[in-house]
């Protein structure tokens, strides 16, 4: 981190999107409804008849047994596991509505169960859901099939079940090993429990194990977080996702239980970020980009070296840029040049499906400008390089002329050593890679007004 000074971190610590999509979800409109989504599905069906392009699936399981105060996800807190049975019935009905428009047997190369807590479901329910999916889609043998795991909800025996039903990647929600921090965010899970589960997962044969960490949580300080980083070094997961906590209690009700005086100062937060990056790099991890680190032999690190990184609503991916079918309450998907989101409440989700409708309540049909800027932002976020010729040929524009105003905005970043503006490309430097969101947002047409950024978390 010697090239990334605290002063630089402070100056570029501004609100900005994570760019799991462009335009971002706050730009979705309610005028986009089921009929628009069906058109996109039917267009995909026609295209897939001549060129097989694998699908990605995301399935949202909203239930959690207990509330984590920091959480900004769409979740339903309940200890009544019988609520899952009805939800799974409606998921199957939503799947069948998709099959009506797509046909059976579409190839899937990526599957992700998110939440909420996917392991809220019983072993039998998870196995049944996988059977339902396999009856409607063809799963590629070399695909990535992952699930988010709350360590408090699984045992080594349960991990074996996940492997047996066809999942091959796990993401453990750790956040912090410090007991005071865990108590402050209402998520108690001893480090010994996580270590035992990771060891069991390795013995079973899971291909890639990820650990999620958060810096900026209540009761955290540089000293306590240093101990967590040391434990993560001992755990040595294949991948690490390091997120900065965004305290937005006006938007997320659960965060109102966090006392602002318990939050670390901005200076302490930057110190924790700096220490984490140092720790992971020193331990041999590759900085994949933004929040993600991976061991050199992990598929994500290999994809970065080979220029094959992609980005979707779950973050960085090794899978080719592909359509994403999103299932379940509040789930966000992408088909062709459209984005769509399902109903955010169970009642509305159930009601729309009862009417025989796909539960789409908003979305966006991208304009040509949106598509051009999406290509540019994803090139920067994934390859760290924008080649003018490739954009010119793909979109029949003069890149330098089209983005003349943006190139002027990049002058400051060029002077800081974050980017190189060359005759044929814009290239993010090794220092700039730590601020890649800041580079990308220069090309975000919707964020020209500074006040519109406040809805986002901060970049650092």
C-alpha positions as CSV (number, residue, x, y, z in Angstrom):
1,X,0.0,0.0,0.0
2,X,3.0,2.4,-0.1
3,X,1.8,3.7,-3.5
4,X,-1.7,4.3,-2.1
5,X,-1.4,7.0,0.5
6,X,-4.0,7.8,3.2
7,X,-4.5,11.2,1.6
8,X,-5.3,9.6,-1.8
9,X,-7.8,7.2,0.0
10,X,-9.5,10.1,1.7
11,X,-9.8,12.2,-1.5
12,X,-11.3,9.3,-3.5
13,X,-13.6,8.1,-0.7
14,X,-16.8,9.3,-2.4
15,X,-20.2,7.7,-2.9
16,X,-20.5,5.6,-6.0
17,X,-22.0,2.4,-7.5
18,X,-20.5,-1.0,-7.3
19,X,-21.3,-1.5,-11.0
20,X,-22.7,-4.9,-10.8
21,X,-24.8,-3.4,-13.6
22,X,-25.0,-0.3,-15.7
23,X,-27.3,1.5,-15.5
24,X,-27.6,0.8,-11.8
25,X,-30.8,-0.6,-10.2
26,X,-31.9,2.8,-9.0
27,X,-32.5,3.7,-12.6
28,X,-35.1,1.0,-13.1
29,X,-38.6,2.2,-13.9
30,X,-42.0,0.8,-13.2
31,X,-43.1,1.2,-16.8
32,X,-41.0,-1.9,-17.6
33,X,-43.3,-4.8,-16.8
34,X,-43.9,-8.4,-17.6
35,X,-44.7,-7.9,-21.3
36,X,-41.4,-6.2,-21.8
37,X,-39.6,-9.1,-20.0
38,X,-41.4,-11.7,-22.1
39,X,-40.3,-10.0,-25.3
40,X,-36.7,-10.2,-24.1
41,X,-37.1,-13.9,-23.2
42,X,-38.6,-14.7,-26.6
43,X,-35.7,-12.9,-28.4
44,X,-33.3,-15.0,-26.4
45,X,-35.1,-18.2,-27.4
46,X,-34.8,-17.3,-31.0
47,X,-31.1,-16.5,-30.7
48,X,-30.3,-19.6,-28.7
49,X,-31.7,-21.7,-31.5
50,X,-28.7,-20.8,-33.6
51,X,-26.0,-20.0,-31.0
52,X,-25.9,-21.7,-27.6
53,X,-25.1,-19.1,-25.0
54,X,-25.2,-20.5,-21.5
55,X,-27.5,-18.9,-18.9
56,X,-26.7,-17.8,-15.4
57,X,-29.3,-18.5,-12.6
58,X,-29.8,-16.5,-9.4
59,X,-32.2,-17.8,-6.8
60,X,-33.1,-15.6,-3.8
61,X,-34.0,-17.3,-0.6
62,X,-35.2,-14.4,1.7
63,X,-35.6,-16.2,5.0
64,X,-33.2,-15.7,8.0
65,X,-33.6,-17.1,11.5
66,X,-32.1,-13.9,13.1
67,X,-31.4,-10.3,12.1
68,X,-27.9,-9.1,11.4
69,X,-28.0,-5.4,12.1
70,X,-25.7,-4.4,9.3
71,X,-27.6,-6.2,6.6
72,X,-29.0,-4.3,3.6
73,X,-30.4,-7.4,1.8
74,X,-34.1,-8.1,1.2
75,X,-34.8,-10.6,4.0
76,X,-37.6,-12.0,6.1
77,X,-36.8,-12.8,9.7
78,X,-38.6,-15.9,11.0
79,X,-38.0,-19.1,12.9
80,X,-40.9,-20.8,11.2
81,X,-39.2,-23.0,8.7
82,X,-42.5,-24.2,7.3
83,X,-42.8,-20.9,5.5
84,X,-40.2,-22.1,3.1
85,X,-42.5,-24.8,1.7
86,X,-45.0,-22.3,0.2
87,X,-42.1,-20.2,-1.2
88,X,-40.6,-23.2,-3.0
89,X,-43.9,-24.0,-4.6
90,X,-44.1,-20.5,-6.0
91,X,-40.5,-20.6,-7.2
92,X,-41.4,-23.7,-9.2
93,X,-44.4,-22.0,-10.7
94,X,-42.2,-19.0,-11.6
95,X,-39.7,-21.4,-13.2
96,X,-42.5,-23.0,-15.3
97,X,-43.6,-19.5,-16.5
98,X,-40.0,-19.0,-17.7
99,X,-40.0,-22.4,-19.5
100,X,-43.2,-21.4,-21.3
101,X,-41.2,-18.6,-23.0
102,X,-37.7,-20.1,-23.2
103,X,-38.4,-23.8,-23.7
104,X,-36.7,-26.6,-21.7
105,X,-33.1,-27.5,-21.8
106,X,-31.4,-24.1,-21.9
107,X,-27.8,-24.6,-20.9
108,X,-26.8,-23.2,-17.4
109,X,-23.1,-22.6,-16.6
110,X,-23.6,-20.6,-13.4
111,X,-26.0,-20.9,-10.5
112,X,-26.0,-18.9,-7.3
113,X,-28.2,-19.2,-4.2
114,X,-28.3,-15.9,-2.3
115,X,-30.4,-14.4,0.4
116,X,-31.4,-14.0,3.1
117,X,-30.0,-17.3,4.2
118,X,-30.2,-20.1,1.5
119,X,-29.2,-22.7,4.1
120,X,-32.4,-21.7,6.0
121,X,-33.8,-24.4,3.7
122,X,-33.6,-28.0,4.9
123,X,-31.4,-30.6,3.1
124,X,-34.5,-32.1,1.6
125,X,-35.8,-28.8,0.3
126,X,-32.4,-27.9,-1.2
127,X,-32.2,-31.3,-2.9
128,X,-35.8,-31.0,-4.2
129,X,-35.1,-27.5,-5.6
130,X,-32.0,-28.7,-7.4
131,X,-34.1,-31.5,-8.9
132,X,-36.7,-29.0,-10.1
133,X,-33.9,-26.9,-11.7
134,X,-32.3,-29.9,-13.4
135,X,-35.7,-31.0,-14.9
136,X,-35.9,-27.6,-16.7
137,X,-32.3,-26.7,-17.5
138,X,-29.2,-28.5,-18.7
139,X,-26.3,-27.9,-16.3
140,X,-22.9,-27.6,-17.9
141,X,-20.4,-30.1,-16.4
142,X,-17.8,-27.4,-15.8
143,X,-20.1,-24.8,-14.4
144,X,-19.9,-22.8,-11.2
145,X,-22.6,-23.7,-8.8
146,X,-22.5,-21.8,-5.5
147,X,-24.4,-21.0,-2.3
148,X,-24.0,-18.4,0.4
149,X,-23.6,-20.2,3.8
150,X,-24.3,-18.8,7.2
151,X,-21.9,-20.9,9.4
152,X,-24.5,-20.9,12.2
153,X,-26.9,-23.0,10.0
154,X,-24.7,-25.8,8.7
155,X,-22.6,-28.7,9.9
156,X,-20.0,-30.8,8.0
157,X,-22.8,-33.3,7.3
158,X,-24.9,-30.5,5.7
159,X,-21.9,-29.4,3.6
160,X,-21.7,-33.0,2.3
161,X,-25.3,-32.7,1.2
162,X,-24.7,-29.5,-0.7
163,X,-21.9,-31.3,-2.5
164,X,-24.0,-34.3,-3.3
165,X,-26.8,-32.3,-4.9
166,X,-24.3,-30.6,-7.3
167,X,-23.0,-27.4,-5.6
168,X,-19.3,-27.0,-6.0
169,X,-18.5,-23.5,-4.5
170,X,-19.3,-22.1,-1.0
171,X,-19.2,-18.5,0.4
172,X,-19.0,-18.2,4.1
173,X,-20.4,-15.1,5.8
174,X,-17.7,-14.3,8.4
175,X,-17.7,-10.5,8.5
176,X,-15.4,-10.3,11.7
177,X,-14.1,-12.9,14.2
178,X,-14.0,-10.4,17.1
179,X,-16.7,-11.4,19.7
180,X,-17.5,-7.7,20.6
181,X,-18.1,-6.9,17.0
182,X,-20.2,-10.0,16.5
183,X,-22.3,-9.1,19.5
184,X,-22.7,-5.5,18.3
185,X,-24.1,-6.7,14.9
186,X,-26.1,-9.6,16.4
187,X,-24.2,-12.4,14.7
188,X,-22.4,-14.7,17.1
189,X,-20.3,-17.4,15.4
190,X,-17.0,-18.6,17.0
191,X,-14.0,-18.7,14.8
192,X,-13.5,-22.4,15.7
193,X,-16.9,-23.1,14.1
194,X,-15.8,-21.5,10.8
195,X,-12.4,-23.2,10.8
196,X,-14.0,-26.6,11.3
197,X,-16.5,-26.0,8.4
198,X,-13.8,-24.8,6.0
199,X,-11.7,-27.9,6.8
200,X,-14.7,-30.1,6.2
201,X,-15.5,-28.4,2.9
202,X,-11.9,-28.9,1.7
203,X,-12.0,-32.6,2.5
204,X,-15.3,-32.9,0.7
205,X,-13.8,-31.4,-2.4
206,X,-15.4,-28.0,-3.0
207,X,-13.5,-26.2,-5.7
208,X,-13.5,-22.7,-4.3
209,X,-14.2,-21.4,-0.8
210,X,-14.9,-17.7,-0.3
211,X,-15.0,-15.7,3.0
212,X,-16.9,-12.4,3.3
213,X,-15.4,-9.8,5.5
214,X,-16.7,-6.3,6.4
215,X,-14.7,-3.4,7.7
216,X,-16.3,-0.3,9.3
217,X,-18.6,-2.3,11.6
218,X,-19.5,-1.1,15.2
219,X,-16.9,-1.9,17.9
220,X,-14.3,-2.5,15.2
221,X,-10.9,-0.8,15.5
222,X,-7.6,-1.3,13.7
223,X,-6.3,-3.5,16.5
224,X,-9.2,-5.9,16.7
225,X,-9.5,-6.1,12.9
226,X,-5.8,-6.9,12.7
227,X,-6.5,-10.0,14.8
228,X,-9.3,-11.0,12.4
229,X,-7.0,-10.6,9.5
230,X,-4.4,-12.8,11.2
231,X,-7.1,-15.5,11.6
232,X,-8.2,-15.2,8.0
233,X,-4.6,-15.7,7.0
234,X,-4.6,-19.0,9.0
235,X,-7.9,-20.0,7.4
236,X,-6.5,-19.2,3.9
237,X,-9.7,-19.4,1.9
238,X,-9.4,-19.5,-1.9
239,X,-11.2,-16.2,-2.2
240,X,-11.8,-13.2,0.0
241,X,-14.5,-10.5,-0.5
242,X,-13.8,-7.4,1.6
243,X,-16.6,-4.9,1.8
244,X,-16.9,-1.5,3.5
245,X,-19.9,-1.2,5.7
246,X,-22.2,1.5,4.5
247,X,-24.3,3.0,7.4
248,X,-27.6,4.1,5.8
249,X,-30.1,3.7,8.6
250,X,-32.6,6.0,6.8
251,X,-32.8,3.3,4.0
252,X,-32.3,0.1,6.0
253,X,-34.4,-0.3,9.1
254,X,-32.2,-3.0,10.7
255,X,-29.2,-0.6,10.7
256,X,-31.0,1.7,13.2
257,X,-30.0,-0.8,15.9
258,X,-26.4,0.2,15.4
259,X,-25.3,3.1,17.5
260,X,-23.4,5.7,15.4
261,X,-20.9,6.4,18.3
262,X,-19.9,2.7,18.1
263,X,-18.8,3.0,14.5
264,X,-15.1,3.4,13.8
265,X,-13.9,6.8,12.6
266,X,-13.2,7.5,8.9
267,X,-9.5,7.4,9.7
268,X,-9.7,4.0,11.5
269,X,-11.8,2.7,8.6
270,X,-9.1,3.7,6.1
271,X,-6.4,2.2,8.3
272,X,-8.3,-1.1,8.4
273,X,-8.7,-1.2,4.7
274,X,-5.0,-0.4,4.2
275,X,-4.0,-3.2,6.7
276,X,-6.4,-5.7,5.0
277,X,-4.9,-5.1,1.5
278,X,-1.4,-5.3,2.9
279,X,-2.2,-8.5,4.8
280,X,-3.8,-10.3,1.8
281,X,-1.1,-9.2,-0.7
282,X,1.7,-10.3,1.8
283,X,-0.1,-13.6,2.1
284,X,0.1,-14.2,-1.6
285,X,-3.4,-13.2,-2.7
286,X,-4.0,-11.6,-6.1
287,X,-6.0,-8.3,-5.9
288,X,-8.7,-9.2,-8.5
289,X,-10.4,-5.9,-8.3
290,X,-12.5,-3.7,-6.0
291,X,-13.5,-6.0,-3.2
292,X,-12.1,-9.3,-4.3
293,X,-8.9,-11.2,-3.6
294,X,-8.0,-14.7,-4.7
295,X,-5.1,-17.2,-4.4
296,X,-3.0,-17.3,-7.6
297,X,-4.3,-20.8,-8.6
298,X,-7.9,-19.9,-8.1
299,X,-10.1,-19.6,-11.2
300,X,-10.8,-15.9,-10.5
301,X,-7.1,-15.0,-10.3
302,X,-6.4,-17.0,-13.4
303,X,-9.3,-15.2,-15.3
304,X,-7.8,-11.9,-14.3
305,X,-4.4,-12.8,-15.6
306,X,-5.9,-14.0,-18.9
307,X,-8.2,-11.0,-19.3
308,X,-11.4,-13.1,-18.9
309,X,-13.0,-11.4,-15.9
310,X,-16.6,-10.6,-16.1
311,X,-19.0,-8.9,-13.7
312,X,-22.7,-9.5,-12.9
313,X,-25.1,-8.9,-10.0
314,X,-23.1,-11.3,-7.8
315,X,-19.8,-9.5,-8.4
316,X,-16.7,-10.7,-10.4
317,X,-17.2,-14.0,-12.3
318,X,-15.1,-16.3,-14.5
319,X,-18.1,-17.1,-16.6
320,X,-18.6,-15.4,-20.0
321,X,-20.9,-12.4,-20.0
322,X,-24.3,-14.0,-20.2
323,X,-28.0,-13.6,-19.6
324,X,-29.1,-13.9,-16.0
325,X,-32.5,-15.4,-15.0
326,X,-33.3,-14.2,-11.5
327,X,-35.9,-16.1,-9.5
328,X,-37.6,-15.3,-6.2
329,X,-38.8,-12.2,-4.3
330,X,-36.8,-9.0,-5.2
331,X,-34.4,-10.9,-7.5
332,X,-32.7,-8.8,-10.3
333,X,-32.0,-10.3,-13.7
334,X,-30.7,-9.4,-17.1
335,X,-31.8,-10.6,-20.5
336,X,-30.2,-9.1,-23.6
337,X,-30.4,-5.3,-23.4
338,X,-32.9,-5.3,-20.5
339,X,-32.8,-5.5,-16.7
340,X,-35.7,-6.6,-14.6
341,X,-36.6,-7.0,-10.9
342,X,-39.2,-9.1,-9.2
343,X,-41.7,-7.9,-6.6
344,X,-40.1,-7.0,-3.3
345,X,-42.7,-8.4,-0.9
346,X,-43.9,-12.0,-0.6
347,X,-47.6,-10.9,-0.8
348,X,-47.1,-9.1,-4.1
349,X,-44.8,-11.9,-5.4
350,X,-47.4,-14.6,-4.6
351,X,-50.3,-12.5,-6.0
352,X,-48.7,-11.9,-9.4
353,X,-47.8,-15.6,-9.8
354,X,-51.4,-16.6,-8.7
355,X,-52.5,-14.4,-11.7
356,X,-50.3,-16.5,-14.0
357,X,-47.9,-13.6,-14.4
358,X,-44.1,-13.4,-14.1
359,X,-43.6,-11.3,-11.0
360,X,-41.8,-8.4,-12.7
361,X,-42.5,-5.0,-11.2
362,X,-39.8,-2.8,-12.7
363,X,-36.8,-2.8,-15.0
364,X,-35.1,-1.1,-17.9
365,X,-34.7,-1.4,-21.6
366,X,-31.2,0.0,-22.3
367,X,-30.7,2.7,-24.9
368,X,-27.8,2.6,-27.3
369,X,-25.9,5.1,-25.1
370,X,-26.6,2.8,-22.0
371,X,-25.2,-0.2,-23.9
372,X,-22.1,1.7,-25.0
373,X,-21.4,3.0,-21.5
374,X,-22.0,-0.5,-20.1
375,X,-19.4,-1.9,-22.4
376,X,-16.9,0.8,-21.4
377,X,-17.6,0.5,-17.6
378,X,-17.3,-3.3,-17.7
379,X,-14.1,-3.1,-19.7
380,X,-12.6,-0.8,-17.0
381,X,-14.0,-2.8,-14.1
382,X,-12.9,-6.2,-15.4
383,X,-9.9,-5.7,-17.7
384,X,-8.7,-2.4,-16.4
385,X,-8.4,-1.2,-20.0
386,X,-10.5,0.5,-22.6
387,X,-9.4,-0.2,-26.1
388,X,-10.7,2.6,-28.4
389,X,-10.7,0.5,-31.5
390,X,-12.8,-2.3,-30.1
391,X,-15.5,0.2,-28.9
392,X,-15.3,2.1,-32.2
393,X,-15.8,-1.1,-34.2
394,X,-18.5,-2.6,-31.9
395,X,-20.6,0.6,-31.7
396,X,-19.6,2.5,-34.8
397,X,-18.5,5.6,-32.9
398,X,-15.4,7.7,-32.5
399,X,-14.6,6.9,-28.9
400,X,-12.4,9.9,-28.3
401,X,-15.1,12.2,-29.7
402,X,-18.0,10.4,-28.0
403,X,-16.4,10.6,-24.6
404,X,-14.5,14.0,-25.0
405,X,-16.1,15.4,-21.8
406,X,-15.2,12.2,-19.8
407,X,-11.6,12.3,-21.0
408,X,-11.3,15.8,-19.6
409,X,-12.6,14.5,-16.3
410,X,-9.9,11.8,-16.3
411,X,-7.1,14.5,-16.4
412,X,-7.1,14.7,-12.6
413,X,-6.9,10.9,-12.2
414,X,-4.1,10.8,-14.8
415,X,-2.1,13.4,-12.8
416,X,-2.7,11.3,-9.7
417,X,-1.2,8.2,-11.5
418,X,-4.5,6.3,-11.5
419,X,-4.9,6.0,-15.2
420,X,-2.8,6.3,-18.4
421,X,-4.6,8.0,-21.4
422,X,-2.7,6.8,-24.5
423,X,-3.3,7.1,-28.2
424,X,-5.1,3.8,-28.5
425,X,-6.5,3.2,-25.0
426,X,-7.2,4.2,-21.4
427,X,-5.3,1.9,-19.0
428,X,-5.9,1.7,-15.2
429,X,-2.5,1.6,-13.4
430,X,-1.7,-0.7,-10.6
431,X,-2.4,2.1,-8.1
432,X,-5.6,3.0,-9.9
433,X,-6.9,-0.5,-9.7
434,X,-7.6,0.2,-6.0
435,X,-9.9,3.0,-7.1
436,X,-11.4,1.4,-10.2
437,X,-14.9,2.3,-9.2
438,X,-13.8,6.0,-9.2
439,X,-12.4,5.5,-12.7
440,X,-15.6,3.8,-14.0
441,X,-18.0,6.4,-12.6
442,X,-16.5,9.1,-14.8
443,X,-18.4,7.3,-17.7
444,X,-21.6,7.1,-15.8
445,X,-24.0,9.6,-17.5
446,X,-26.4,9.4,-14.6
447,X,-24.0,10.5,-11.9
448,X,-23.0,13.9,-13.3
449,X,-25.0,15.6,-10.6
450,X,-23.0,15.1,-7.4
451,X,-26.1,15.0,-5.2
452,X,-27.4,11.9,-7.0
453,X,-24.4,9.9,-5.7
454,X,-25.6,10.0,-2.0
455,X,-27.8,7.0,-2.5
456,X,-24.7,4.8,-2.9
457,X,-22.2,3.5,-0.5
458,X,-18.7,5.1,-0.4
459,X,-16.1,3.8,-2.8
460,X,-13.5,3.1,0.0
